[in-house]
Amino acid sequence: AWGETQTKSEYNTGNYSLVDMTSYQLKSAGVIDDNNCLTPLYDAATVNWGADWKMPTDDQLEALINEDLVNVWNAVINGKPGLVSGDLDNQNEVFIPKSGNIFNTYYVGEDESGHYYSSKYDSEHNYSIRYLLIAPTYYSLGNSASVYGYSIRPVLSE
């Protein structure tokens, strides 16, 4: 779940450590910074991959799905379907698998869709996190509840 750094077998409000916290409470607890982004202690990419990595901001996720950069919509790499995006001229591409998501103990959408949390808490919509959705026929940025077992796509820290 967003703001938690370890995987778990079940994702719901009953076992979510940040349930019903407002932006004020999240800032006071040190979960998010003044830009409403996760701090390193609550960033799963930083905690699990090291200080050189972080969860992307919503702007960084948006850059991944820029129309000018999406190269292959239905790519398959190592048997896993997903989206390939990047700059062909520089050979800088990223593969974003359709990894599904988990709510309660139900794993849904594997090989059909991907849900990727950003580090950004949307303070205009309490309890809402900016995320990237890769659906079977489209992709978009939107808002989602923070309790789901979504994937993350780490990026290098700046």
Secondary structure, DSSP 4 states (H G I P E B T S, - for coil): -TT--S--S-BSGGG-TTTT--HHHHHHTTSB-TTSBB-GGG-HHHHHH-TTEEPPPHHHHHHHT-TTTEEEEEEEETTEEEEEEEETTTTEEEEEE-EEEEEBTEEEEETT-EEEEEEEE-TTSTTEEEEEEE-SS-EEEEEEESSSB-B---EE--
